[in-house]
Amino acid sequence: MAAVKAPAVLRRLRERGARVQVIATRAALAFITELSLATAADGEVATDATWFEPRPDAQHLTLARADAVAIVGASADLLARAAQGRADDLAAATLLGVEGPVLWVPAMNERMWRHPAVQANVERLRGWGHAFLGPEVGAFGTRGEGTGLGRMAEPEDIAAAVLEQLSRGESRSREVEESGRQIETSTSGPLDPSTPPDLRGLRVVVSAGPTREYLDPVRFISNPSSGKMGFAVAEEARDRGAEVVLVTGPVSLPNPPGVQVVRIETALELRDAVVEAARDAELVVMTAAVADYRAAERSEEKQAKVAGDVTIHLTPNPDILAELGGQKGNRVLVGFAMETHAGVERAALKAQRKNADFILLNYPTREGTAFGGDDNEVTLVRPDGTSEEWPRLSKREVARRLLDEAVRVRGTR
């Protein structure tokens, strides 16, 4: 099924303006035709047969000049051969010459994916700066295997991740050009050499987005949170070397490459997922806009419209930040608050009550920082009442400063 989805990935990339070139392995051509790939790519397909045809160039080196490379439906075998630096087919040989970003999109059985040998190869490739998207939980095509972790990501998410890798590669190229010096890529650091690997080896849990509290099967209480702030924190932590788990409510953002994503809907689901993920985490950042209340009794059937007023009985949702604070241990715990007045005082009291190391205070009524925007304006508030007001910044820059403060706090433990 992963091979069958490959043409859809090619079409999605071309729809977004990318020019694509395809390498098809011998195994891939056992599942899908060369004609299907050539049609979707609007170009010829490179294979082991074309590699050995008389030609003026070394095909694997020509292909390696791509701005980014994605291995769609990556198998355990190709992961192993790439990690060993082998060049026994066109795909593996091309990877040895690539200087731009590399994105792996695995597809295999869960038992194979979790095998220590496969995971060792994945970690080695990540150490070289390669990114990973998925795998995801889903049904396997093999009879009797049911569902599990190993399903390939969807074409839309793959295309979005490839374009993200392209933008990061372009940013890195500009840095090299503007500085006039050669930047060497560390074998164990983040893809962006300007990002400090100060979270390497740490587990970071981030919550993001809204929750939905259903009144009946079609109606729910929610809020307009886009999840962008939490996704920015997850991506920044990933680039600084952390193992990242992102627990997100319903948002339209694609899964960030190299981040384990858990998608939930309700506050109760968010609570269970975050508490479980945080058991062995060194840092937890709660950016999610969690609904304070849910229906005391959720109807299993759509309720008919009635004349006049309707009374809805609500019950409080669990206070996830307080629960995490009650069992914090040595981990750093960060919360977000949204206030329209007396913000710093309330945020400081919130940090005290919930045993958070600091709170980032949002201002939803300020121009340019409302829900869904790409920028944010926050004040960092500590439990002792001291605070730092940050100017309006991109959410990625806010994430960077947040993690700088978290590293400082951790260093004082």
PAVODREN-535131 format. One record per residue (C-alpha): z, x, y. Coordinates in steps of 0.2 Angstrom, whole numbers. Each point is the difference from the previous one (the first is absolute). Last residue first. Layout:
BEGIN
<site><c3>Z</c3><c1>X</c1><c2>Y</c2></site>
...
//
This chain:
BEGIN
<site><c3>199</c3><c1>93</c1><c2>109</c2></site>
<site><c3>-6</c3><c1>7</c1><c2>17</c2></site>
<site><c3>-18</c3><c1>4</c1><c2>-7</c2></site>
<site><c3>-2</c3><c1>-18</c1><c2>-5</c2></site>
<site><c3>2</c3><c1>-6</c1><c2>18</c2></site>
<site><c3>-13</c3><c1>13</c1><c2>6</c2></site>
<site><c3>-12</c3><c1>-5</c1><c2>-14</c2></site>
<site><c3>2</c3><c1>-19</c1><c2>5</c2></site>
<site><c3>-2</c3><c1>5</c1><c2>18</c2></site>
<site><c3>-17</c3><c1>8</c1><c2>-3</c2></site>
<site><c3>-4</c3><c1>-14</c1><c2>-12</c2></site>
<site><c3>1</c3><c1>-13</c1><c2>15</c2></site>
<site><c3>-9</c3><c1>12</c1><c2>11</c2></site>
<site><c3>-15</c3><c1>0</c1><c2>-12</c2></site>
<site><c3>1</c3><c1>-18</c1><c2>-3</c2></site>
<site><c3>0</c3><c1>-3</c1><c2>19</c2></site>
<site><c3>-16</c3><c1>11</c1><c2>1</c2></site>
<site><c3>-8</c3><c1>-10</c1><c2>-14</c2></site>
<site><c3>4</c3><c1>-16</c1><c2>9</c2></site>
<site><c3>-9</c3><c1>6</c1><c2>16</c2></site>
<site><c3>12</c3><c1>3</c1><c2>14</c2></site>
<site><c3>8</c3><c1>-10</c1><c2>15</c2></site>
<site><c3>14</c3><c1>11</c1><c2>6</c2></site>
<site><c3>15</c3><c1>4</c1><c2>-10</c2></site>
<site><c3>18</c3><c1>-5</c1><c2>6</c2></site>
<site><c3>13</c3><c1>11</c1><c2>-8</c2></site>
<site><c3>17</c3><c1>-8</c1><c2>-4</c2></site>
<site><c3>18</c3><c1>4</c1><c2>-2</c2></site>
<site><c3>11</c3><c1>-15</c1><c2>-5</c2></site>
<site><c3>10</c3><c1>9</c1><c2>-14</c2></site>
<site><c3>-10</c3><c1>-9</c1><c2>-13</c2></site>
<site><c3>-17</c3><c1>8</c1><c2>6</c2></site>
<site><c3>-14</c3><c1>-9</c1><c2>9</c2></site>
<site><c3>-17</c3><c1>6</c1><c2>1</c2></site>
<site><c3>-10</c3><c1>-10</c1><c2>13</c2></site>
<site><c3>-17</c3><c1>-7</c1><c2>-3</c2></site>
<site><c3>-17</c3><c1>-2</c1><c2>7</c2></site>
<site><c3>-14</c3><c1>-3</c1><c2>-13</c2></site>
<site><c3>-18</c3><c1>2</c1><c2>0</c2></site>
<site><c3>-14</c3><c1>-6</c1><c2>-13</c2></site>
<site><c3>4</c3><c1>-19</c1><c2>4</c2></site>
<site><c3>3</c3><c1>-13</c1><c2>-13</c2></site>
<site><c3>16</c3><c1>-7</c1><c2>7</c2></site>
<site><c3>3</c3><c1>4</c1><c2>18</c2></site>
<site><c3>1</c3><c1>17</c1><c2>8</c2></site>
<site><c3>-14</c3><c1>0</c1><c2>13</c2></site>
<site><c3>10</c3><c1>-10</c1><c2>13</c2></site>
<site><c3>18</c3><c1>-1</c1><c2>-4</c2></site>
<site><c3>6</c3><c1>-16</c1><c2>-8</c2></site>
<site><c3>3</c3><c1>7</c1><c2>-17</c2></site>
<site><c3>11</c3><c1>14</c1><c2>5</c2></site>
<site><c3>5</c3><c1>10</c1><c2>-15</c2></site>
<site><c3>16</c3><c1>10</c1><c2>-3</c2></site>
<site><c3>0</c3><c1>14</c1><c2>-13</c2></site>
<site><c3>17</c3><c1>0</c1><c2>-9</c2></site>
<site><c3>9</c3><c1>16</c1><c2>-5</c2></site>
<site><c3>10</c3><c1>6</c1><c2>-15</c2></site>
<site><c3>3</c3><c1>-17</c1><c2>-6</c2></site>
<site><c3>17</c3><c1>-5</c1><c2>-6</c2></site>
<site><c3>-4</c3><c1>-19</c1><c2>1</c2></site>
<site><c3>14</c3><c1>-4</c1><c2>12</c2></site>
<site><c3>-1</c3><c1>16</c1><c2>10</c2></site>
<site><c3>-19</c3><c1>-1</c1><c2>2</c2></site>
<site><c3>0</c3><c1>-18</c1><c2>5</c2></site>
<site><c3>13</c3><c1>4</c1><c2>13</c2></site>
<site><c3>-11</c3><c1>13</c1><c2>7</c2></site>
<site><c3>-15</c3><c1>-12</c1><c2>0</c2></site>
<site><c3>10</c3><c1>-13</c1><c2>9</c2></site>
<site><c3>5</c3><c1>12</c1><c2>14</c2></site>
<site><c3>-17</c3><c1>7</c1><c2>1</c2></site>
<site><c3>-9</c3><c1>-17</c1><c2>1</c2></site>
<site><c3>11</c3><c1>-10</c1><c2>13</c2></site>
<site><c3>-16</c3><c1>-10</c1><c2>2</c2></site>
<site><c3>-16</c3><c1>-4</c1><c2>-9</c2></site>
<site><c3>4</c3><c1>7</c1><c2>-17</c2></site>
<site><c3>-9</c3><c1>6</c1><c2>-16</c2></site>
<site><c3>9</c3><c1>12</c1><c2>-11</c2></site>
<site><c3>-6</c3><c1>13</c1><c2>-12</c2></site>
<site><c3>10</c3><c1>10</c1><c2>-13</c2></site>
<site><c3>2</c3><c1>17</c1><c2>-7</c2></site>
<site><c3>10</c3><c1>6</c1><c2>-14</c2></site>
<site><c3>2</c3><c1>19</c1><c2>-5</c2></site>
<site><c3>6</c3><c1>2</c1><c2>-18</c2></site>
<site><c3>17</c3><c1>9</c1><c2>-3</c2></site>
<site><c3>8</c3><c1>-16</c1><c2>-8</c2></site>
<site><c3>-7</c3><c1>-16</c1><c2>7</c2></site>
<site><c3>8</c3><c1>-13</c1><c2>-11</c2></site>
<site><c3>7</c3><c1>-11</c1><c2>14</c2></site>
<site><c3>-15</c3><c1>5</c1><c2>11</c2></site>
<site><c3>-12</c3><c1>-6</c1><c2>-12</c2></site>
<site><c3>8</c3><c1>-17</c1><c2>-1</c2></site>
<site><c3>1</c3><c1>0</c1><c2>19</c2></site>
<site><c3>-18</c3><c1>3</c1><c2>2</c2></site>
<site><c3>-5</c3><c1>-13</c1><c2>-13</c2></site>
<site><c3>10</c3><c1>-14</c1><c2>8</c2></site>
<site><c3>-3</c3><c1>-14</c1><c2>-12</c2></site>
<site><c3>-9</c3><c1>-15</c1><c2>6</c2></site>
<site><c3>10</c3><c1>-14</c1><c2>8</c2></site>
<site><c3>-2</c3><c1>-18</c1><c2>-5</c2></site>
<site><c3>-11</c3><c1>-13</c1><c2>8</c2></site>
<site><c3>0</c3><c1>-19</c1><c2>-1</c2></site>
<site><c3>-16</c3><c1>-8</c1><c2>8</c2></site>
<site><c3>2</c3><c1>-16</c1><c2>10</c2></site>
<site><c3>-16</c3><c1>-9</c1><c2>4</c2></site>
<site><c3>-3</c3><c1>-10</c1><c2>15</c2></site>
<site><c3>-11</c3><c1>-16</c1><c2>1</c2></site>
<site><c3>-14</c3><c1>-6</c1><c2>-12</c2></site>
<site><c3>-2</c3><c1>8</c1><c2>-16</c2></site>
<site><c3>-12</c3><c1>13</c1><c2>-7</c2></site>
<site><c3>0</c3><c1>2</c1><c2>-18</c2></site>
<site><c3>9</c3><c1>15</c1><c2>-8</c2></site>
<site><c3>-10</c3><c1>11</c1><c2>-11</c2></site>
<site><c3>9</c3><c1>2</c1><c2>-17</c2></site>
<site><c3>12</c3><c1>13</c1><c2>-6</c2></site>
<site><c3>12</c3><c1>-4</c1><c2>14</c2></site>
<site><c3>11</c3><c1>15</c1><c2>6</c2></site>
<site><c3>18</c3><c1>-4</c1><c2>2</c2></site>
<site><c3>10</c3><c1>10</c1><c2>12</c2></site>
<site><c3>-16</c3><c1>5</c1><c2>8</c2></site>
<site><c3>1</c3><c1>18</c1><c2>6</c2></site>
<site><c3>9</c3><c1>8</c1><c2>15</c2></site>
<site><c3>0</c3><c1>17</c1><c2>9</c2></site>
<site><c3>-18</c3><c1>3</c1><c2>-3</c2></site>
<site><c3>-3</c3><c1>19</c1><c2>-3</c2></site>
<site><c3>-11</c3><c1>9</c1><c2>13</c2></site>
<site><c3>-1</c3><c1>16</c1><c2>-10</c2></site>
<site><c3>3</c3><c1>17</c1><c2>8</c2></site>
<site><c3>14</c3><c1>5</c1><c2>-12</c2></site>
<site><c3>-1</c3><c1>19</c1><c2>-2</c2></site>
<site><c3>9</c3><c1>7</c1><c2>-15</c2></site>
<site><c3>2</c3><c1>19</c1><c2>-2</c2></site>
<site><c3>7</c3><c1>11</c1><c2>-15</c2></site>
<site><c3>-6</c3><c1>-13</c1><c2>-13</c2></site>
<site><c3>7</c3><c1>-1</c1><c2>-18</c2></site>
<site><c3>6</c3><c1>-18</c1><c2>0</c2></site>
<site><c3>-11</c3><c1>-4</c1><c2>15</c2></site>
<site><c3>-14</c3><c1>-7</c1><c2>-11</c2></site>
<site><c3>11</c3><c1>-13</c1><c2>-8</c2></site>
<site><c3>8</c3><c1>-5</c1><c2>16</c2></site>
<site><c3>-17</c3><c1>-2</c1><c2>8</c2></site>
<site><c3>-8</c3><c1>-10</c1><c2>-13</c2></site>
<site><c3>14</c3><c1>-12</c1><c2>-3</c2></site>
<site><c3>3</c3><c1>-3</c1><c2>19</c2></site>
<site><c3>-19</c3><c1>-2</c1><c2>3</c2></site>
<site><c3>-1</c3><c1>-13</c1><c2>-14</c2></site>
<site><c3>15</c3><c1>-10</c1><c2>8</c2></site>
<site><c3>-8</c3><c1>2</c1><c2>17</c2></site>
<site><c3>-16</c3><c1>-9</c1><c2>-7</c2></site>
<site><c3>-18</c3><c1>6</c1><c2>-1</c2></site>
<site><c3>-1</c3><c1>17</c1><c2>-10</c2></site>
<site><c3>-12</c3><c1>15</c1><c2>-1</c2></site>
<site><c3>6</c3><c1>16</c1><c2>-7</c2></site>
<site><c3>-10</c3><c1>15</c1><c2>5</c2></site>
<site><c3>2</c3><c1>18</c1><c2>-7</c2></site>
<site><c3>-8</c3><c1>11</c1><c2>14</c2></site>
<site><c3>-13</c3><c1>13</c1><c2>-3</c2></site>
<site><c3>-14</c3><c1>-10</c1><c2>8</c2></site>
<site><c3>7</c3><c1>-13</c1><c2>12</c2></site>
<site><c3>-2</c3><c1>-18</c1><c2>-8</c2></site>
<site><c3>-12</c3><c1>-10</c1><c2>11</c2></site>
<site><c3>7</c3><c1>-10</c1><c2>15</c2></site>
<site><c3>-2</c3><c1>-19</c1><c2>1</c2></site>
<site><c3>19</c3><c1>-3</c1><c2>-1</c2></site>
<site><c3>11</c3><c1>-11</c1><c2>-12</c2></site>
<site><c3>17</c3><c1>9</c1><c2>-2</c2></site>
<site><c3>1</c3><c1>19</c1><c2>-3</c2></site>
<site><c3>10</c3><c1>12</c1><c2>-11</c2></site>
<site><c3>-6</c3><c1>17</c1><c2>3</c2></site>
<site><c3>6</c3><c1>13</c1><c2>-12</c2></site>
<site><c3>-3</c3><c1>18</c1><c2>5</c2></site>
<site><c3>1</c3><c1>17</c1><c2>-8</c2></site>
<site><c3>2</c3><c1>11</c1><c2>15</c2></site>
<site><c3>-11</c3><c1>15</c1><c2>5</c2></site>
<site><c3>-1</c3><c1>-2</c1><c2>19</c2></site>
<site><c3>-16</c3><c1>-9</c1><c2>-2</c2></site>
<site><c3>8</c3><c1>-13</c1><c2>-11</c2></site>
<site><c3>14</c3><c1>-3</c1><c2>13</c2></site>
<site><c3>-13</c3><c1>-2</c1><c2>13</c2></site>
<site><c3>-10</c3><c1>-13</c1><c2>-10</c2></site>
<site><c3>16</c3><c1>-10</c1><c2>-5</c2></site>
<site><c3>6</c3><c1>0</c1><c2>19</c2></site>
<site><c3>-17</c3><c1>-6</c1><c2>5</c2></site>
<site><c3>-1</c3><c1>-13</c1><c2>-13</c2></site>
<site><c3>17</c3><c1>-6</c1><c2>6</c2></site>
<site><c3>-6</c3><c1>-2</c1><c2>18</c2></site>
<site><c3>-16</c3><c1>-8</c1><c2>-5</c2></site>
<site><c3>8</c3><c1>-14</c1><c2>-10</c2></site>
<site><c3>-9</c3><c1>-13</c1><c2>10</c2></site>
<site><c3>16</c3><c1>-11</c1><c2>4</c2></site>
<site><c3>-5</c3><c1>-17</c1><c2>6</c2></site>
<site><c3>15</c3><c1>-10</c1><c2>-7</c2></site>
<site><c3>4</c3><c1>-11</c1><c2>-15</c2></site>
<site><c3>6</c3><c1>-17</c1><c2>-5</c2></site>
<site><c3>-10</c3><c1>-7</c1><c2>-14</c2></site>
<site><c3>-11</c3><c1>-15</c1><c2>-5</c2></site>
<site><c3>-12</c3><c1>-1</c1><c2>-15</c2></site>
<site><c3>10</c3><c1>0</c1><c2>-16</c2></site>
<site><c3>15</c3><c1>-8</c1><c2>9</c2></site>
<site><c3>13</c3><c1>7</c1><c2>13</c2></site>
<site><c3>-6</c3><c1>17</c1><c2>-4</c2></site>
<site><c3>9</c3><c1>15</c1><c2>9</c2></site>
<site><c3>-14</c3><c1>13</c1><c2>4</c2></site>
<site><c3>5</c3><c1>18</c1><c2>4</c2></site>
<site><c3>-7</c3><c1>10</c1><c2>14</c2></site>
<site><c3>-7</c3><c1>18</c1><c2>-1</c2></site>
<site><c3>8</c3><c1>17</c1><c2>-5</c2></site>
<site><c3>14</c3><c1>8</c1><c2>-11</c2></site>
<site><c3>0</c3><c1>18</c1><c2>-2</c2></site>
<site><c3>8</c3><c1>11</c1><c2>-14</c2></site>
<site><c3>-1</c3><c1>19</c1><c2>1</c2></site>
<site><c3>3</c3><c1>11</c1><c2>-15</c2></site>
<site><c3>2</c3><c1>18</c1><c2>4</c2></site>
<site><c3>-9</c3><c1>15</c1><c2>-8</c2></site>
<site><c3>-9</c3><c1>5</c1><c2>16</c2></site>
<site><c3>7</c3><c1>-9</c1><c2>15</c2></site>
<site><c3>-1</c3><c1>15</c1><c2>12</c2></site>
<site><c3>-19</c3><c1>4</c1><c2>-4</c2></site>
<site><c3>-3</c3><c1>1</c1><c2>19</c2></site>
<site><c3>-16</c3><c1>-8</c1><c2>6</c2></site>
<site><c3>-12</c3><c1>12</c1><c2>9</c2></site>
<site><c3>-9</c3><c1>4</c1><c2>-16</c2></site>
<site><c3>-6</c3><c1>-18</c1><c2>-3</c2></site>
<site><c3>-3</c3><c1>-2</c1><c2>-19</c2></site>
<site><c3>19</c3><c1>3</c1><c2>-3</c2></site>
<site><c3>7</c3><c1>16</c1><c2>-8</c2></site>
<site><c3>-1</c3><c1>8</c1><c2>-17</c2></site>
<site><c3>-16</c3><c1>10</c1><c2>-1</c2></site>
<site><c3>0</c3><c1>2</c1><c2>19</c2></site>
<site><c3>-16</c3><c1>-3</c1><c2>8</c2></site>
<site><c3>-5</c3><c1>15</c1><c2>11</c2></site>
<site><c3>-4</c3><c1>-3</c1><c2>18</c2></site>
<site><c3>-13</c3><c1>11</c1><c2>8</c2></site>
<site><c3>1</c3><c1>3</c1><c2>18</c2></site>
<site><c3>-10</c3><c1>-7</c1><c2>16</c2></site>
<site><c3>14</c3><c1>-12</c1><c2>3</c2></site>
<site><c3>-12</c3><c1>-14</c1><c2>6</c2></site>
<site><c3>-11</c3><c1>2</c1><c2>-15</c2></site>
<site><c3>14</c3><c1>1</c1><c2>-13</c2></site>
<site><c3>9</c3><c1>-15</c1><c2>8</c2></site>
<site><c3>-17</c3><c1>-10</c1><c2>0</c2></site>
<site><c3>-2</c3><c1>4</c1><c2>-18</c2></site>
<site><c3>17</c3><c1>-7</c1><c2>-4</c2></site>
<site><c3>-3</c3><c1>-16</c1><c2>9</c2></site>
<site><c3>-17</c3><c1>-2</c1><c2>-9</c2></site>
<site><c3>9</c3><c1>2</c1><c2>-17</c2></site>
<site><c3>13</c3><c1>-12</c1><c2>5</c2></site>
<site><c3>-13</c3><c1>-13</c1><c2>5</c2></site>
<site><c3>-10</c3><c1>3</c1><c2>-16</c2></site>
<site><c3>16</c3><c1>-2</c1><c2>-11</c2></site>
<site><c3>3</c3><c1>-17</c1><c2>9</c2></site>
<site><c3>-18</c3><c1>-5</c1><c2>-4</c2></site>
<site><c3>3</c3><c1>4</c1><c2>-18</c2></site>
<site><c3>16</c3><c1>-11</c1><c2>0</c2></site>
<site><c3>-9</c3><c1>-15</c1><c2>8</c2></site>
<site><c3>-14</c3><c1>2</c1><c2>-13</c2></site>
<site><c3>12</c3><c1>1</c1><c2>-14</c2></site>
<site><c3>10</c3><c1>-15</c1><c2>6</c2></site>
<site><c3>-16</c3><c1>-11</c1><c2>1</c2></site>
<site><c3>-5</c3><c1>6</c1><c2>-17</c2></site>
<site><c3>16</c3><c1>-5</c1><c2>-9</c2></site>
<site><c3>12</c3><c1>13</c1><c2>-6</c2></site>
<site><c3>-2</c3><c1>5</c1><c2>-19</c2></site>
<site><c3>12</c3><c1>-7</c1><c2>-13</c2></site>
<site><c3>12</c3><c1>12</c1><c2>-7</c2></site>
<site><c3>17</c3><c1>-8</c1><c2>1</c2></site>
<site><c3>2</c3><c1>-14</c1><c2>-13</c2></site>
<site><c3>-8</c3><c1>-15</c1><c2>-7</c2></site>
<site><c3>-4</c3><c1>-6</c1><c2>-18</c2></site>
<site><c3>-5</c3><c1>14</c1><c2>-12</c2></site>
<site><c3>-5</c3><c1>-11</c1><c2>-14</c2></site>
<site><c3>-19</c3><c1>2</c1><c2>3</c2></site>
<site><c3>-5</c3><c1>14</c1><c2>12</c2></site>
<site><c3>-5</c3><c1>-7</c1><c2>17</c2></site>
<site><c3>17</c3><c1>3</c1><c2>8</c2></site>
<site><c3>8</c3><c1>-13</c1><c2>11</c2></site>
<site><c3>8</c3><c1>5</c1><c2>16</c2></site>
<site><c3>13</c3><c1>12</c1><c2>9</c2></site>
<site><c3>-8</c3><c1>12</c1><c2>12</c2></site>
<site><c3>-6</c3><c1>18</c1><c2>-2</c2></site>
<site><c3>0</c3><c1>3</c1><c2>15</c2></site>
<site><c3>-8</c3><c1>10</c1><c2>13</c2></site>
<site><c3>3</c3><c1>19</c1><c2>-1</c2></site>
<site><c3>-3</c3><c1>14</c1><c2>13</c2></site>
<site><c3>-4</c3><c1>18</c1><c2>-3</c2></site>
<site><c3>9</c3><c1>13</c1><c2>10</c2></site>
<site><c3>1</c3><c1>14</c1><c2>-13</c2></site>
<site><c3>17</c3><c1>-5</c1><c2>-4</c2></site>
<site><c3>-6</c3><c1>-18</c1><c2>-4</c2></site>
<site><c3>-12</c3><c1>8</c1><c2>-12</c2></site>
<site><c3>14</c3><c1>9</c1><c2>-9</c2></site>
<site><c3>11</c3><c1>-16</c1><c2>0</c2></site>
<site><c3>-14</c3><c1>-10</c1><c2>-8</c2></site>
<site><c3>-2</c3><c1>13</c1><c2>-13</c2></site>
<site><c3>18</c3><c1>0</c1><c2>-4</c2></site>
<site><c3>-1</c3><c1>-19</c1><c2>-1</c2></site>
<site><c3>-14</c3><c1>0</c1><c2>-12</c2></site>
<site><c3>10</c3><c1>13</c1><c2>-11</c2></site>
<site><c3>16</c3><c1>-10</c1><c2>1</c2></site>
<site><c3>-8</c3><c1>-16</c1><c2>-7</c2></site>
<site><c3>2</c3><c1>-14</c1><c2>13</c2></site>
<site><c3>-18</c3><c1>-3</c1><c2>3</c2></site>
<site><c3>-5</c3><c1>1</c1><c2>-19</c2></site>
<site><c3>14</c3><c1>-13</c1><c2>-4</c2></site>
<site><c3>-6</c3><c1>-11</c1><c2>14</c2></site>
<site><c3>-18</c3><c1>0</c1><c2>-6</c2></site>
<site><c3>-13</c3><c1>7</c1><c2>12</c2></site>
<site><c3>-7</c3><c1>-1</c1><c2>17</c2></site>
<site><c3>4</c3><c1>12</c1><c2>14</c2></site>
<site><c3>-7</c3><c1>0</c1><c2>18</c2></site>
<site><c3>0</c3><c1>18</c1><c2>6</c2></site>
<site><c3>-3</c3><c1>4</c1><c2>18</c2></site>
<site><c3>-6</c3><c1>17</c1><c2>5</c2></site>
<site><c3>-1</c3><c1>6</c1><c2>19</c2></site>
<site><c3>-12</c3><c1>13</c1><c2>5</c2></site>
<site><c3>-2</c3><c1>18</c1><c2>-7</c2></site>
<site><c3>-9</c3><c1>-5</c1><c2>-16</c2></site>
<site><c3>-7</c3><c1>14</c1><c2>-10</c2></site>
<site><c3>11</c3><c1>-1</c1><c2>-16</c2></site>
<site><c3>-3</c3><c1>-19</c1><c2>0</c2></site>
<site><c3>-19</c3><c1>2</c1><c2>-2</c2></site>
<site><c3>3</c3><c1>10</c1><c2>-16</c2></site>
<site><c3>11</c3><c1>-14</c1><c2>-7</c2></site>
<site><c3>-13</c3><c1>-14</c1><c2>4</c2></site>
<site><c3>-15</c3><c1>11</c1><c2>-6</c2></site>
<site><c3>7</c3><c1>4</c1><c2>-17</c2></site>
<site><c3>10</c3><c1>15</c1><c2>-8</c2></site>
<site><c3>7</c3><c1>6</c1><c2>17</c2></site>
<site><c3>18</c3><c1>2</c1><c2>-5</c2></site>
<site><c3>14</c3><c1>3</c1><c2>14</c2></site>
<site><c3>14</c3><c1>-5</c1><c2>-12</c2></site>
<site><c3>6</c3><c1>-14</c1><c2>11</c2></site>
<site><c3>-18</c3><c1>-6</c1><c2>1</c2></site>
<site><c3>-2</c3><c1>0</c1><c2>-19</c2></site>
<site><c3>16</c3><c1>-10</c1><c2>-2</c2></site>
<site><c3>-4</c3><c1>-13</c1><c2>12</c2></site>
<site><c3>-17</c3><c1>-2</c1><c2>-7</c2></site>
<site><c3>7</c3><c1>-3</c1><c2>-17</c2></site>
<site><c3>13</c3><c1>-12</c1><c2>6</c2></site>
<site><c3>-13</c3><c1>-11</c1><c2>7</c2></site>
<site><c3>-4</c3><c1>-3</c1><c2>19</c2></site>
<site><c3>-7</c3><c1>-17</c1><c2>2</c2></site>
<site><c3>-7</c3><c1>5</c1><c2>17</c2></site>
<site><c3>1</c3><c1>18</c1><c2>4</c2></site>
<site><c3>-2</c3><c1>0</c1><c2>19</c2></site>
<site><c3>-6</c3><c1>15</c1><c2>10</c2></site>
<site><c3>0</c3><c1>2</c1><c2>19</c2></site>
<site><c3>-11</c3><c1>8</c1><c2>13</c2></site>
<site><c3>-12</c3><c1>5</c1><c2>-13</c2></site>
<site><c3>-5</c3><c1>19</c1><c2>-2</c2></site>
<site><c3>5</c3><c1>0</c1><c2>-18</c2></site>
<site><c3>-17</c3><c1>-9</c1><c2>-4</c2></site>
<site><c3>-10</c3><c1>15</c1><c2>6</c2></site>
<site><c3>12</c3><c1>12</c1><c2>-10</c2></site>
<site><c3>-2</c3><c1>-11</c1><c2>-16</c2></site>
<site><c3>-19</c3><c1>0</c1><c2>2</c2></site>
<site><c3>-3</c3><c1>18</c1><c2>1</c2></site>
<site><c3>-15</c3><c1>0</c1><c2>11</c2></site>
<site><c3>-19</c3><c1>3</c1><c2>-2</c2></site>
<site><c3>-2</c3><c1>-11</c1><c2>-15</c2></site>
<site><c3>-5</c3><c1>1</c1><c2>-19</c2></site>
<site><c3>10</c3><c1>-14</c1><c2>-9</c2></site>
<site><c3>17</c3><c1>5</c1><c2>-7</c2></site>
<site><c3>11</c3><c1>-10</c1><c2>11</c2></site>
<site><c3>-12</c3><c1>-14</c1><c2>-1</c2></site>
<site><c3>4</c3><c1>-3</c1><c2>-18</c2></site>
<site><c3>19</c3><c1>2</c1><c2>3</c2></site>
<site><c3>-2</c3><c1>-14</c1><c2>12</c2></site>
<site><c3>-3</c3><c1>-3</c1><c2>19</c2></site>
<site><c3>-6</c3><c1>-18</c1><c2>4</c2></site>
<site><c3>-14</c3><c1>-3</c1><c2>13</c2></site>
<site><c3>2</c3><c1>-10</c1><c2>15</c2></site>
<site><c3>4</c3><c1>-18</c1><c2>7</c2></site>
<site><c3>18</c3><c1>2</c1><c2>-7</c2></site>
<site><c3>0</c3><c1>-17</c1><c2>-8</c2></site>
<site><c3>-17</c3><c1>1</c1><c2>-6</c2></site>
<site><c3>3</c3><c1>18</c1><c2>-7</c2></site>
<site><c3>16</c3><c1>-6</c1><c2>-9</c2></site>
<site><c3>-9</c3><c1>-15</c1><c2>-8</c2></site>
<site><c3>-15</c3><c1>11</c1><c2>-5</c2></site>
<site><c3>11</c3><c1>13</c1><c2>-8</c2></site>
<site><c3>7</c3><c1>-13</c1><c2>-12</c2></site>
<site><c3>18</c3><c1>-4</c1><c2>-3</c2></site>
<site><c3>12</c3><c1>2</c1><c2>-15</c2></site>
<site><c3>-7</c3><c1>15</c1><c2>-9</c2></site>
<site><c3>-6</c3><c1>7</c1><c2>16</c2></site>
<site><c3>18</c3><c1>3</c1><c2>6</c2></site>
<site><c3>3</c3><c1>10</c1><c2>-16</c2></site>
<site><c3>-14</c3><c1>12</c1><c2>4</c2></site>
<site><c3>6</c3><c1>2</c1><c2>18</c2></site>
<site><c3>-8</c3><c1>-8</c1><c2>15</c2></site>
<site><c3>0</c3><c1>9</c1><c2>16</c2></site>
<site><c3>-5</c3><c1>-12</c1><c2>15</c2></site>
<site><c3>-4</c3><c1>4</c1><c2>18</c2></site>
<site><c3>6</c3><c1>-12</c1><c2>14</c2></site>
<site><c3>-4</c3><c1>-2</c1><c2>18</c2></site>
<site><c3>14</c3><c1>-9</c1><c2>9</c2></site>
<site><c3>-3</c3><c1>-14</c1><c2>12</c2></site>
<site><c3>13</c3><c1>-13</c1><c2>-5</c2></site>
<site><c3>-12</c3><c1>-10</c1><c2>-10</c2></site>
<site><c3>-5</c3><c1>17</c1><c2>-9</c2></site>
<site><c3>18</c3><c1>2</c1><c2>-5</c2></site>
<site><c3>2</c3><c1>-18</c1><c2>-7</c2></site>
<site><c3>-17</c3><c1>2</c1><c2>-9</c2></site>
<site><c3>6</c3><c1>16</c1><c2>-9</c2></site>
<site><c3>17</c3><c1>-8</c1><c2>-5</c2></site>
<site><c3>-10</c3><c1>-15</c1><c2>-7</c2></site>
<site><c3>-11</c3><c1>12</c1><c2>-10</c2></site>
<site><c3>16</c3><c1>8</c1><c2>-8</c2></site>
<site><c3>7</c3><c1>-16</c1><c2>-6</c2></site>
<site><c3>-9</c3><c1>0</c1><c2>-17</c2></site>
<site><c3>8</c3><c1>18</c1><c2>-3</c2></site>
<site><c3>17</c3><c1>-6</c1><c2>3</c2></site>
<site><c3>-3</c3><c1>-15</c1><c2>-12</c2></site>
//
